[in-house]
Amino acid sequence: MVKIELKKEDDKEGIVVEALLDSGVIGLVMSLEFARKNKFRKNKLDRLIYVRNVNSTFNYKELIEHMVEVELFTKSTKKEQK
């Protein structure tokens, strides 16, 4: 687990969260509940993204319908910007 800061595009302050980063994934995901709770602006995707389970079968219950735009900072990237 690593602490990262997520900053909304229209907000000056971000929120710090603990995240599990995996360089082997195709994309980064955020739960819909987390996005709602933290008031991230959701943008509807033109096409749904189908999620695959660990065993490579499709997970039809969990389709990705929205995206959010955030800036992601780690401790080292934030220092470099100052």
C-alpha positions as CSV (number, residue, x, y, z in Angstrom):
1,M,0.0,0.0,0.0
2,V,1.2,3.5,-0.8
3,K,-0.3,6.9,0.1
4,I,-1.2,8.9,-2.9
5,E,-3.0,12.2,-3.4
6,L,-5.9,12.5,-5.8
7,K,-6.7,16.0,-7.0
8,K,-9.9,16.9,-8.8
9,E,-9.5,19.0,-11.9
10,D,-11.7,21.7,-10.5
11,D,-10.4,21.7,-6.9
12,K,-7.3,23.2,-5.4
13,E,-6.9,20.6,-2.6
14,G,-6.7,16.9,-3.1
15,I,-7.5,14.0,-0.9
16,V,-4.9,11.5,0.4
17,V,-5.8,7.8,0.2
18,E,-4.0,4.6,0.6
19,A,-3.9,2.6,-2.7
20,L,-2.6,-0.6,-3.9
21,L,-0.7,0.1,-7.2
22,D,-0.1,-2.7,-9.7
23,S,2.0,-2.0,-12.7
24,G,0.6,-5.1,-14.5
25,V,-3.0,-3.7,-14.9
26,I,-4.4,-2.1,-18.0
27,G,-6.0,0.8,-16.2
28,L,-6.7,2.4,-12.8
29,V,-10.1,2.0,-11.3
30,M,-12.1,3.8,-8.6
31,S,-15.3,2.5,-7.1
32,L,-18.5,4.3,-7.9
33,E,-19.2,4.7,-4.1
34,F,-15.8,6.3,-3.6
35,A,-16.3,8.7,-6.5
36,R,-19.7,9.7,-5.2
37,K,-18.6,10.1,-1.6
38,N,-15.7,12.3,-2.6
39,K,-17.7,14.3,-5.2
40,F,-15.6,13.4,-8.3
41,R,-17.2,14.5,-11.5
42,K,-18.2,11.4,-13.5
43,N,-18.1,11.5,-17.3
44,K,-20.2,8.9,-19.1
45,L,-18.2,6.8,-21.5
46,D,-19.2,6.4,-25.1
47,R,-18.7,2.7,-24.9
48,L,-18.9,0.4,-21.9
49,I,-15.7,-1.3,-20.7
50,Y,-16.1,-5.0,-19.9
51,V,-14.1,-6.2,-16.9
52,R,-12.4,-9.6,-16.8
53,N,-12.1,-11.7,-13.8
54,V,-8.8,-13.2,-12.6
55,N,-9.6,-16.4,-14.6
56,S,-10.1,-14.3,-17.8
57,T,-13.9,-14.7,-17.9
58,F,-16.0,-11.6,-18.3
59,N,-17.6,-10.1,-15.3
60,Y,-20.9,-8.9,-16.7
61,K,-22.1,-7.6,-13.3
62,E,-19.4,-5.0,-13.1
63,L,-19.2,-3.0,-16.3
64,I,-17.3,0.4,-16.3
65,E,-19.7,3.1,-17.4
66,H,-18.0,6.3,-16.3
67,M,-14.6,7.8,-16.0
68,V,-13.1,10.6,-13.8
69,E,-10.2,12.8,-14.4
70,V,-7.7,13.3,-11.6
71,E,-4.2,14.3,-11.0
72,L,-2.3,11.6,-9.0
73,F,0.6,12.6,-6.8
74,T,3.0,10.6,-4.8
75,K,5.3,12.1,-2.2
76,S,8.3,12.3,-4.7
77,T,6.3,13.9,-7.5
78,K,4.9,16.5,-5.2
79,K,8.4,17.5,-4.0
80,E,9.6,17.8,-7.6
81,Q,7.0,20.3,-8.5
82,K,7.9,22.8,-5.7
